[in-house]
Amino acid sequence: MKSFRIVFAIFVLCFVFSGPASSQALVVKDHVWHLDTGYKTYDSYDAQGVYTPFGNINIRINFQLDTKDPLVLIAIEEGPISFDFFITTGDIVVPCTITVFPNGRLKVNGHL
């Protein structure tokens, strides 16, 4: 009986002195995003969103554009082009950087 009391006391002390439980981030993979460039509408082929309990949001989305798309033609002439933009996820507006590569890949990186 005495060993039971010791184990119970250790259990209670661990429970009392342990800190509050911390939450994990929510990771959403392969959610399909849509992009309209004015030339054509594209669906993403790879996407990942990380939403933390503290309100941080990281979004990474990849699209493959048609080689005749005007954005790709500009990237072929000038090299990879980048510009800042805003995307919406739910009711939240997330600032992001869009990079267009000469091979037609469009990469979106967002962080809030």
Residue, then its C-alpha position, 0 to 999 in steps of 0.5 A: m500500500k505504501s508503494f501505491r501512495i508513493v506512485f500516486a504522490i509522484f503522479v500528482l506532483c508531475f501533474v501539478f508541476s507540469g506546464p500547460a499543454s501546448s497546441q500543435a500547428l495545423v498543416v493542410k497539404d494538397h488543397v487545390w488552389h486556383l489562379d487566373t492570370g487573365y490568359k487561363t485559369y490554373d489549378s495548383y499541383d502542390a500546396q501546403g498551408v501551416y496554421t499555428p495557434f498563435g496566428n502565424i500562417n505560412i502558405r506555399i503553392n506551386f502552379q504549372l503555367d502554359t508556356k504561351d502565358p504572358l507571364v511565362l513569356i516575360a520570364i523567358e525574356e527577363g529571367p525569373i520575375s517576382f512580385d508581391f501580392f495578396i491571397t485570401t484563405g478563409d477571411i484572412v488576407v495573407p501577403c505573399t511573393i509570387t515568382v514566375f520561372p522561365n519553365g512555366r513554374l509559378k511559386v507562391n510563398g505567403h507568410l502572416 
